[in-house]
């Protein structure tokens, strides 16, 4: 399937191809992480996103596509990009904070289960985490959970607004689930709300340029790791 065919109205063949590729990437994310969790809680997630990026890139190439077709562009207008980055961060914080009272009602807030406790006051650990922030947490997660999963889910359901909304909700739920293993149900709901915020903006402008989402995600996680390094509690 060529890039031109991919952009055409969804046919049964297109929908099946999108669903098959989606399931392969989701399976990679789940299987790799669950296989590595007994050995390492810290690196199981990054290993799974790295593996899924390889699979997703191969699948896109098989269809004569690339990440550029899903929104990965070098910005032409950096002031606008930074403005959209700040707007994304604000919307993310609004959505997550609105979800906190709901999550509090159903689940105990266990934070991050000391997954990052080793970062406090440790320069080496802090720098390693920043490296992961700007690869796994910002770049890979936005390309996978927003660009690839939303795009392919929407295509699998025939495209259009209804399919986009369904794709947004499913990708947000999966994003929350991905964080439940160390944040519990409370963190899954709040993180899912954050994924929803990023997903809304992906549908708005990210298909044309996902860079503001990558920068926003990276900046938010950098702040979080910096607070942990400095010993600043939530």
N, C-alpha and C positions, 0 to 999 in steps of 0.2 A: 504494500500500500504506500502510495506516494504522499508527500505533504499536502498536495492539492486535493487528493482523495480524502485525506483525513479531515480537511476543512469543509468538505461537502456535507449536505444533509445526511444524517446517520441512516445507513442501510443496515439490514440484519447482519451482514458480514462485518461492517464497521463496528457495530455494537458488540458483537461476539469477540472481535479482536481486542477491543478496548477492555472488555471484562476479563479476558484471558491474561492480558498484560498486567492489569490491576491486581488480579489474584496472585500472580507470580511475585510481584513486588511486595505485596502485603505478607505473603507467606515467607518471603525472605526476611522481612523485618521481624516477624514473630518467631520463626524457627531459630534464627541465629541468636537472637537475644535470649530466648528461653533455654537454649543449649548452653550458653555461656554464663547465665546467672549463678549456677551453683559454684562457679569458679571465680567470678568477679562481678560484683554489683556495679562497680564504678565504670568498667569499660564494656560491659555487655551491650549497652545502648549504642555507643559510638561504633562498635564493631558491626552491629546490625545495620545502622544507617550507611556505613561505608560499603558493606556488601550489597545493600539494596540499591545504592547509587550505581554500582557497576552493572547490576542486572537491568535497572531502568535505562541506563545509557545504551546498553546493547539492544534492548527492545526498541528504543526510539530510533536507533540507527537502522534497524531492520525495516523500519517503516519510512526510511529516508527523511527522518526528522532529527531534531536535536533539542537541547534545552532552550535554545533561542526561540524555538517555536512555542515554548510554554512560558516565555516572558523573561528569560535571562539575557539582559542587554546591558552594555556599558552606558550609563546615562549620558544623554546629550546636554541635559540641563541640570547641573548639580544643585543650584539653589532650590529648584522645584523638588528635586529628589530629597534633599535634606528637610524641606518643609513637609513632604509626605511622610518622611521617617518620623518626625516629631508627632505628626497627627496620628500615625499608627501607634506610637508608644502611648499617647494619651488615651486612645480608644481601647487599647489593650488593658490599661490600668482601670478604666471605667468598667469594662466588661468583667474583669476578674474580681474587682471589689464588689460589684453588684451580686456576683455569685457567692461571695464569702458567707453572707447570712444564710443562704439556702444550704450551703455545704455544712455550716455549723449546726443546722437543725438536724441533719441526718448522720453526720460522721464527726468523729474526733479529729482535730487538726494535729497530725503527728509531724508536721514540718517535712523535712527531707530525710528523716530517720538516720541522722548523722552520716549520710552518704558523703557529705562534703566537709565533715568536721576536721579532717586532716589539713584543710586549706588554711585555717586560722594561724597567722603568724609564720607561715611556711612559704618562703619565696618560690622554691622549686615547684611545690604543689600548685601554688597560685598561677605560675606561668604555664604549667601543663594544662590547668583548667582553662586558661584563656585561649590556649591553642585549640582545645576541644570546643570552646564556645564559638570560635570563628570558623570552625570546620563543621563538626557534627551538629552543634546546637543551632547555629544560624543558617549556614549555607546549605547543608544537607537536609535538615528538617524542613526548611521552606521549600526547597525544590521537590522533596518527596511528598510531604503532607499537604502542601498547598498546590504546587504546580502539577505534579504527576497525579496524585490521588484525586484531587478535585476535577482535573481535566478528564481523566479516564473514567471516573465514576459518572460524570455528566454525559460523556459520550456513550457509555454503556447503557444509560437510561434514555438515550435518544436525543440528548441535547435540549436546549431551550431553557427558559427561566425555571420551570418546575424541576427539571433535572439538575440545574445548577444549585437550587436550594437544597435538594436532597443530597447532592454531593457535598455541600457545605456542612450539613448536619452530620453526615456519616464520617467525614474526615475529622470534624471536631470531636466526635465521640471516640474515634480511634486514637486521636492525639491524646485525649484524656486518659484512655486506657493504658497507653504507652508509659504513663508516669505513675500509674497506680502501684507498681511493685515497690516503690520506695516512698510514695507520698500518701498511700492509702486512698480510700474513697473520697475523702475531703479534697485532697490534692488533685485527684482525677477530675472532679467537677470544676474546680477553679482553673486547672490547666486546660480543660476542655473549653471553658469560656474564653480563655486566651487564644486557643486555636480557632474558635469561632470568630474572634475579632480579626485575626490575621486573614482568615478565609473570606470574610466580608470584603476586606480591602483587596484581596487577590482577585475577586470577581469584579471589583470596581476598576482597579488600574493595574493589578499585578500581572494580568495576562499580557499586557503591553510592556510592563517593566516591573519585575519582582524585586529589584534591588532595594527599594525602600523597606520592604518587609524583612529582607535579610539584614539590613543595617539596624532596623528597630529591634529585631530579635537578638542580634549580637550585642547591641548596646544595653538592653534590659538584662541579659544574662551576665554581661561584664559588670554591671552595677551590683548584681546579686553576689557574684564571686568576690568582688572587691569588698563588699560589706562583710562577707565571711572572713576574708583575710584580715580585716581590721578588727574583727571581733564585735561588729555592730549587729545586734539582734534585731529580728523583725519587730 
